[in-house]
Amino acid sequence: MNLQLLLQSLTNPALLFFFLGILAVKLKSDLKIPDNSSKFISLYLLFAIGFKGGQELAHSPFGMEIVWSILFGMVTACVIPLYTFFILKKRMGIENSGAIAAAYGSVSAVTFVTAASFLELQNYTFSGHMVAIMALMEAPAIILGVLLIRWFGDGEGRQTSLGGLLKHSMTNGSVFLILGSLVIGFLANEQEAEGIKPFTTDIFKGFLAIFLLDMGITSGKKLSDFLRSGWFTSVFAVVIPLINGSLVALLSGWVSSEPGDRFMLAILAASASYIAVPAAMKMAVPKANPGIFLPMALAVTFPINITIGFPIYFMLILL
């Protein structure tokens, strides 16, 4: 691995704030980001990345590369839940296996945003349609997770129709905001859009650093309880994302020639949802234990991706 790339990733100020949040928990500090502020920053990050993606998409020529990238992302969101479910089924039970498979097939908007910052440090960009791919990858994984539970389980999850589940997935706050911002950015007059550039671009990294501080505090609180659940979930939460991200980093060369786009596809494959999936599973499969799949995604997979995952995927793409 390129040691310089790894060190550059580990000394990213935003990432260091994430570690500061974990340290605050371990030292029992009373440091806390107010809930309202945390929600506002989450909304801001989703709005900014969606709007900027829409602006880039408006200036990008539509071609077959975009079509193939979207199809590649959707297939990835379907394949990951299918194979991970059968790895998990014997050890975790049907309901928990389906929920974990859905989480790892779905995506993390926060990891996507952090990856955008990493790419900028490497002086690479990604295309606007990657934002649309991120939003579109949420629903297939959630639906497949519930279908697998219905097929192999004892009827849990039959209370919710697939139509209702799809609607819930697409109207989830994070998905709805980023898709809406993408459309607005695409339609916005270029001159008028320039007027809010200081808000969407100039202060982005500062807000990201504060948000990752909050994520560090949240992860630190969940990590100790999760580690008591046994070695299998810990190993899964580390190894599976690295496998998914590395494979997609290599295979994405078939659908895109842009390193930035390939990197973002790898990140989408490697990340795990801890917002949309828990909300959907609470509605569709209440027997699934969020105390297992939520810490796996947030307290283990998220930091693994932003520390060692990013440099690995980026290095594989540049080979």
N, C-alpha and C positions, 0 to 999 in steps of 0.2 A: 504494500500500500504506500502511496505517496505520503511520507511523514509530514511534509510541509503542509499538504492539503488538510490532513487530520488536525494539525496544530492550529491552522487558520480557522478551522471549524470550531474547535474547542475554545478558542479565544474570542469568538464572536461575542460582542457585548450583550446581545439579547440572550444568548445561551448562558452566559455567566450569571445573568439575572435569574434565570431558571434555577441554577444551582444555589444561588443566594436564597431563593424561596425554600428549597429543601433544607438548607442549613438552618434557616430561621426556625423551622419546625423541630429539627433535631436538637437545637439549643433552647427550645421552648420559649422562643421570643414571642411577644404579643403582636408582631408585625402582621398586618392584615389589609388586604385591598377591600374596601367597602363593596358590598354586593352590587349596588346600583352602578358604581364606577366600573366594576368588572363587566357587567352586562353592556354598558355603553361602549367600552373598549372592544368587546366582542363584535358588537354591531358595526362599529367603525371599521374594524379590520375587514369584515366581510363586505361591507359597502365599498371600501377603497379598492380591494382586489377585484371585485366584480366590475366596478365602473371602469377601472384601468383596462381590464380585459376586454370590455365592450368597445372601448376606444381603439384598442389595438386590432380587434376583430373588424372594426369598420374600415380600417386602412389595409387589411390583408386581402389579397385576391383569393376568391373561393376556388378551391381545386380538389382533386381527388385525395390529396394528402390529408386534408381536413376530414373527409368522409372516412378514410381508412383509420385515422387516429381515433375518431369517435367510435367506430365499430370495434377497434382493438380495446379501447377502454371498457366498453360494455361487455365484451367477451371476458375480459379479465375479471370484472365484477361478478360474473357468473361462475367462472372456473374456480376461483379461490374458495367460495363457500362450499362448493361441491366436494373438493378434495379434503379440505380441512375438517368438514363434518365427520367424515369417515375415520380420520385420524383421532378425533376427539371422542367419538361415540361410545366406545367401550369403557373409557375411563370417567367421562364427565356426565353421562346420562343424555337422553335425547333432547330435553328442553335446553339444558345449558350448552350442549354441543351446537344446537341450531343457533342460539343467541351469539355464541362466540364466533361461529362461522360467518354469521351475518355481519358482525362487527369488523372482522378482518377482511371480508369481501367489500365492505363499504369503505368510505374514505374519511379522513380527518381534515377539515378545512383549516384548522390551526397549523397542522403539519405542512399543508400546502402553502400557507402564508409564510411560514418560517423558511420553507424551501425557496420561495421567491427571493427572500432576503439573502440566502446563501448563494443563489445564482448571481445576484447582483454583485456580490463580493468577488465572484470569479469573472466578472465582466461578460456575462452571458445573459440573454433575454429568452423569454418564451412567448409563444403566440397566444393571442386572446382566446382562441377556441379551447384552450386547455381549461379555462374557467368553466365553460359549458360542459366539458367532459367530466370535470369534478362533480358538478351538480347532478349530471345524468347517471353517475355511477352509484349514487346513494340508494335509489329505489330497487334495482335488480337484486342486490345482495340481501336486502331486508326481505323481499318477497320470497327469494329462494330459501332463506333461513326458515321462514314460517312454513313453506311448502315441505321442506325436509322434516320438520317437526310433525306436521300433519301426516306425512306418509309413513314415518317410522314410529310415531308416538301413539298415545292412547286417546287421541282426539283433542288434546290441548291446542288451542289456537283456532279451532273451527268456529268460534264465536264471531270472528272478524272476517268479513268478506275480503277478497283480494282487491276489489275496487276500493273499498274503504282503506285498506292498507296502502295502496298506491297513492290515494289522495293524501293520506297522512304523511307519507314519505315526501311527496312533492310540495306540500304546504307546511312542512316543518320550517320553523322560523329561519334557521341558517340557510337551508336550501332555497327557500322562497326569496330571501333577501339577496343572496348572491346571484340568483337567476334574474331577479328584477333589476338589480344594479347593472348586470351584464347587458340587458336589453336597453336600459336607459343610456348607458355609456355608448352603445352602438348607435342609438337614435340621436344622441345629443349633438347640437351644433358645435363644430370644432372650436369656434371662437369663444362661445359661452363656456364650454368645458374647460378651456384654458383658465377661466376665472376661478375655478375651484381646485386647480392643480396644487396650490400650496397646501390645501387641506388633504387631498387624496395622496399626495406624494411626499412633500417636504417633512411632514411630521410623522410619517408612517412608521419609521424605525423606532422612534421614541415610544409610541403607543405599543408597538410589538414588544419592546423590552419590558414595559410595565405589565403587559398581559402575560408574558412568560414568567415574570416574578410571581404573579398570581397562580399560574399553572404549577410552578414549583412548590408553592405552599400547599396547594390541593394534592399534588402527587405525594408530597412528604407525609401528609396525614393518612393517605390510603396505603402507602407502601408497606408499612409494618404489618398491618392486618392481612394484606394479600400474601406476604411471604409465608404466613402460617398455613396457607392452603395447600402447600406441598410443592415438590420440585417440578412436577410435570407442567403445571400451568406457567411457571416461571420460564422453563426451557422453551415451551411453545411460544410465549410472548416475545422471546428474544430471537429464536431461530427462524420461525416461520416468516416474519416480516423481512428478515435479511434475505431469505431464499426468494420470496416473492419479488422484492425490489431488484435483486440481482438478475433474476431471470428476465424480468420485463426490461431492465436496462439493456440487456443483450438482444432480446427479441424485438424490441421497439425499432431497431434499425431497419426492419422490413417495412414499416409504415411511415417513418419520418427520417429525414436526413439532418434535422436540427438538433444539436446536442441539448439545448435548453428544453425543448419539447420532450425529448426522450427522457431527460432527467425528471421532469414533472410527471410523466407517465409512470416512471419507476416509483416515485414518491407516493402516487395515488395507490399503486399496488401494495406498497409496503406499509402504508398507514392503516390505522384501525379507528373506527368511529366510536366516540364516547359521548356524542350528543344526540344524533338522529336515531341510532340503533337502540340505546336504552329507552328512549321515549316510545319508539314503536313496539319494542318487546314488552314494555310495561302494559301496553294496551292489548297486544295480540297473544302474548305468552307469559302470563303473570307468574307461572311456576319457575321460569328462568331466574337465576339468582344474580342480580346486578352487582352483588358484592364480589363476584368472581370476574365477570367479563369487563366491568367498568375499570377496576384497577389494572387489569391486564393491558387494556388499551392506553390508559392515561399514565399510570405510574411506571410501566415497564417499556412498552413498545414505543411510546412517544419519545422518551429520552434516549432510547437505543437508536432510533432513527436519526435524531438531530445531532447525536454525538459521533457515532461510528458509521451509521447507515449512509448519510449524505456523502461523505468522502468515498465510500466503497462504490456506490452507484455511479457517482460522477467519474471515478477512475475507470470503471468498466466501460462507460460510454465513450471515453476518450481513447480507449485502447486501439 
